[in-house]
Amino acid sequence: MAEAPDITIYLEALASRVVDRRLDAIRITKPFVLRSVDPPPSAAEGRTVRGVERLGKRIVMVLNGELFVILHLMIAGRLLWRPAGAAIPKANGLAAFDFPTGSLVLTEAGKQRRASLHLVEGRGQLMGHDAGGIDLLDADLAAFRQRLTSENHTLKRALTDPRLFSGIGNAYSDEILHAARLSPLTLTSRLSPKEIERLHRAVRSTLLEWIDRLRRQTGDTFPTKVTAFRDEMAVHGRYRQPCLTCGSPVQRIRYAENEVNYCAECQTGGKVFADRALSRLLKDDWPRSLDEWEARTGTAGAPAAAQGTNDGPGTP
């Protein structure tokens, strides 16, 4: 799912291409993507884009007359910038927004079809799409501490809860917690003041580092490599591959459609948590420490190729 750093880069690319430009037409080829009916898409046609904004993990185009176009890319939605009037791809194209200077095309890979388009009128209606999370780059330590400790959850859940914090999902929460050297399963109520301060610093440094990195990779072009899995990430998507900090094999906990990636050496004092997708089968046979895990698998310091693929279902 596109998270705050990727959305930020999308917004910067859109700003130079659509702000102060007239939206000539909205073309929709997959009706399911439109999740609102009043106002209709035709109400946006002929209006000028006055700005672009991020609302959590959503992209908002602000049109004159307080009309807002809200795009939620979800997991597989992506944006393309094409010549004006370009055809919408038949296989995965959902919609296009036509400007005199080019067309913004919305696509979605896969079959789950979760990407969405809403049109709302007035700031009040727009705020109905805001889950209430604070922007982590705007939050000082006091505001961060208040939100973090307002409910007692694991750190992984707290950071990805849109009611608490805005724009963070699986990928960057993994990277933030690794940078903070904190376990993803630590309860927020058990953090010391120093750990909260360390986490706050890690939040800011991780997000700012990735925004800067993505800016440099994108340059003046429109972003085309929006993904939750990047080679430069320390732990996210690196199950069984070496942690980029210490070289220990990255661990994983899978649950529902989500997963947690962490380094036992850097974050949990060597403790390995049971992967819920496998623990029902292994029960007491699950290794409880990094040393035990490595002894069973013989993967201490082994290259990724010797440890299995990122998606391999085999036992550790």
C-alpha positions in Angstrom: 0.0 0.0 0.0 1.3 3.4 -0.9 2.3 5.1 2.4 3.1 8.7 3.4 6.6 8.9 1.6 5.2 7.5 -1.7 2.1 9.7 -1.5 4.3 12.7 -0.8 6.3 12.0 -4.0 3.0 11.6 -6.0 1.8 14.9 -4.7 5.0 16.7 -5.6 4.8 15.3 -9.2 1.2 16.2 -9.5 1.6 19.7 -8.3 3.7 20.7 -11.3 1.4 19.0 -13.7 -2.2 19.6 -12.5 -2.3 22.6 -10.1 -3.7 25.7 -11.8 -4.8 23.4 -14.7 -8.4 22.8 -15.9 -9.8 19.3 -15.4 -11.4 18.7 -18.7 -12.9 15.3 -18.1 -13.1 12.2 -15.9 -13.2 9.0 -17.7 -14.2 5.9 -15.8 -13.9 2.4 -17.4 -14.5 0.3 -14.2 -17.6 1.6 -12.5 -16.8 -0.1 -9.1 -13.9 2.4 -8.5 -16.5 5.3 -8.1 -17.7 5.0 -4.5 -19.8 8.2 -4.4 -22.7 9.5 -6.5 -23.3 13.0 -5.3 -21.7 15.1 -6.7 -21.2 13.1 -9.9 -17.9 13.1 -11.8 -19.4 15.5 -14.3 -19.5 18.2 -11.6 -15.7 18.3 -11.6 -15.3 18.8 -15.3 -14.2 22.3 -16.3 -13.0 23.2 -12.8 -9.5 24.2 -12.0 -7.2 22.3 -9.6 -6.2 24.7 -6.9 -4.0 22.3 -5.0 -3.2 18.7 -4.1 -3.1 17.3 -0.5 -2.5 14.2 1.4 -5.2 12.8 3.7 -3.8 9.8 5.4 -3.0 7.5 2.6 -5.3 9.3 0.2 -4.5 11.8 -2.6 -6.8 14.8 -2.8 -7.2 17.1 -5.7 -8.7 20.4 -4.5 -10.9 22.0 -7.2 -12.3 25.5 -7.2 -15.7 25.8 -5.6 -14.6 23.4 -2.7 -15.0 20.3 -4.7 -12.6 17.5 -3.8 -11.5 14.5 -5.7 -10.3 11.8 -3.4 -8.1 8.8 -4.6 -7.3 5.9 -2.4 -4.8 3.6 -4.1 -5.0 0.9 -1.4 -2.6 -2.0 -2.0 -2.3 -2.2 -5.8 -3.5 1.1 -7.1 -1.0 3.2 -9.1 -1.0 6.5 -11.0 0.5 7.1 -14.4 1.0 10.3 -16.3 0.3 10.0 -20.0 -0.2 12.3 -23.0 -3.6 14.1 -23.0 -6.4 11.8 -23.9 -4.4 8.6 -23.7 -6.3 5.4 -23.7 -7.0 3.7 -20.3 -5.3 0.3 -20.2 -7.9 -2.4 -20.8 -6.4 -5.0 -18.4 -5.9 -2.9 -15.2 -7.1 0.6 -16.0 -9.8 2.1 -13.9 -10.1 5.8 -14.7 -8.4 8.8 -16.3 -8.4 12.5 -15.4 -7.8 14.6 -18.5 -6.0 17.9 -18.4 -4.8 20.1 -21.3 -1.2 19.1 -20.5 -1.8 15.3 -20.0 -3.9 12.6 -18.5 -3.6 11.1 -15.0 -4.5 7.4 -15.3 -5.5 5.3 -12.4 -4.7 1.6 -12.6 -4.9 -1.4 -10.2 -3.2 -4.7 -10.5 -4.7 -8.0 -9.3 -8.3 -8.9 -8.8 -9.3 -7.6 -5.4 -10.3 -4.1 -6.7 -9.9 -2.0 -3.6 -8.8 1.3 -5.1 -11.5 4.0 -4.8 -12.6 7.4 -6.1 -14.8 9.7 -4.2 -16.0 13.2 -5.0 -17.2 15.4 -2.1 -18.2 19.0 -1.7 -17.0 21.2 1.2 -14.2 20.7 3.7 -16.7 19.2 6.2 -17.4 16.3 3.8 -13.7 15.9 3.1 -13.0 15.5 6.8 -15.4 12.6 6.8 -12.7 10.6 5.1 -10.1 11.5 7.7 -9.6 8.8 10.3 -8.1 11.4 12.7 -4.5 10.4 12.9 -1.9 13.1 13.4 0.8 13.8 10.8 4.0 12.3 12.3 6.3 14.8 10.6 4.3 17.7 12.2 4.0 16.1 15.7 6.4 17.2 18.4 7.4 14.8 21.1 4.6 15.7 23.5 1.9 15.2 20.8 3.5 12.0 19.7 3.7 10.6 23.3 0.0 11.5 23.9 -1.2 9.7 20.8 1.1 6.7 21.3 0.0 6.1 24.9 -3.7 7.0 24.5 -4.5 3.3 23.9 -2.6 0.2 24.9 -1.5 -1.6 21.7 1.6 -3.3 20.3 3.9 -0.8 18.7 3.2 -2.3 15.3 -0.5 -1.8 15.6 -0.2 1.7 17.1 1.9 3.0 14.3 -0.4 1.6 11.6 -3.6 2.7 13.3 -5.0 5.6 11.1 -7.0 6.9 14.1 -3.7 7.6 15.9 -1.1 8.3 13.1 -1.6 9.4 9.5 -0.1 7.6 6.5 1.9 4.7 8.0 1.4 1.1 7.0 3.2 -2.2 7.1 6.4 -1.2 5.3 7.4 2.0 7.1 6.3 0.8 10.5 8.7 -2.1 10.1 11.5 0.3 9.1 10.7 2.8 11.9 10.7 0.1 14.6 14.0 -1.3 13.3 15.6 2.1 13.4 14.3 2.6 16.9 15.6 -0.8 18.0 12.2 -1.7 19.5 10.2 -4.9 19.3 7.0 -4.6 17.2 5.2 -6.5 19.9 6.1 -4.2 22.8 3.0 -2.7 24.4 2.8 1.1 24.3 2.0 1.2 28.0 5.4 -0.5 28.7 7.6 2.0 27.0 10.0 4.2 29.0 10.2 7.9 28.4 13.6 7.3 26.7 12.2 4.6 24.4 9.3 6.9 23.4 11.8 9.7 22.6 13.9 7.2 20.6 10.8 6.1 18.7 9.8 9.7 17.9 13.3 10.4 16.5 13.2 7.2 14.4 9.8 8.1 13.0 11.0 11.5 11.8 14.4 10.3 10.5 13.0 7.2 8.7 10.2 9.2 6.9 12.4 12.1 6.0 15.2 9.8 4.8 12.8 7.9 2.5 11.1 11.0 1.2 14.5 12.4 0.3 15.6 9.1 -1.2 12.4 8.8 -3.3 12.8 12.4 -4.5 16.3 11.7 -5.7 15.2 8.5 -7.4 12.3 10.2 -9.1 13.8 13.5 -10.1 11.6 15.5 -12.4 9.9 12.4 -13.8 6.5 11.1 -12.7 7.0 8.3 -10.1 6.7 4.8 -11.7 8.3 2.5 -9.1 5.9 2.9 -6.2 6.2 -0.3 -4.1 6.2 -1.5 -0.5 9.3 -3.6 -1.2 12.6 -1.9 -1.8 16.1 -3.4 -1.8 17.4 -0.6 0.5 14.9 -1.4 3.3 16.5 -2.8 6.4 13.9 -5.4 7.3 10.6 -5.0 5.5 10.1 -7.7 2.8 13.5 -9.3 3.8 12.3 -12.4 5.5 15.3 -14.8 6.0 17.6 -12.4 4.3 20.3 -10.6 6.2 19.4 -7.6 8.3 21.2 -4.7 6.7 22.5 -3.6 10.1 23.8 -6.7 11.7 23.5 -9.5 9.1 21.2 -11.7 11.2 18.3 -13.3 9.3 15.2 -11.2 9.3 12.2 -12.7 11.0 8.5 -12.5 10.2 5.1 -12.8 11.8 2.2 -13.3 9.4 -1.4 -12.5 10.3 -4.4 -12.3 8.0 -3.2 -10.3 5.0 -0.4 -8.5 6.9 3.0 -9.3 8.2 5.6 -8.0 10.6 9.3 -8.0 9.6 11.9 -7.5 12.3 15.5 -8.3 13.3 15.7 -10.4 16.4 19.3 -9.3 17.0 18.6 -5.6 16.7 15.1 -5.4 18.2 14.1 -8.3 20.5 17.3 -9.3 22.3 17.5 -12.4 20.2 14.0 -13.6 20.8 12.1 -15.1 17.8 8.3 -14.7 17.9 6.2 -17.5 16.5 4.9 -16.9 13.0 1.1 -17.4 13.5 0.8 -19.0 10.1 3.1 -21.8 11.2 2.9 -21.9 15.0 -0.4 -23.9 14.9 1.5 -26.7 13.2 4.8 -26.4 15.1 3.4 -25.7 18.6 6.2 -26.2 21.1 8.7 -27.0 18.3 9.1 -23.3 17.4 12.6 -21.9 18.2 12.5 -19.3 20.9 15.8 -17.6 20.3 17.9 -16.4 17.3 20.7 -18.8 18.3 18.2 -21.8 18.3 16.7 -20.7 15.0 20.1 -20.5 13.4 21.2 -23.8 14.9 18.2 -25.5 13.4 18.5 -23.9 10.0 22.3 -23.4 9.7 21.6 -19.9 8.3 23.8 -17.7 10.5 25.3 -15.2 8.2 24.2 -17.2 5.2 23.4 -15.3 1.9 19.7 -14.9 1.0 19.9 -17.5 -1.7 20.7 -20.2 0.9 17.9 -19.1 3.2 14.9 -19.5 0.8 12.9 -16.9 -1.0 10.9 -14.1 0.5 7.7 -15.9 0.1 8.8 -19.5 0.8 6.4 -21.3 3.1 9.0 -23.7 4.5 9.6 -23.9 8.3 12.6 -22.0 9.7 
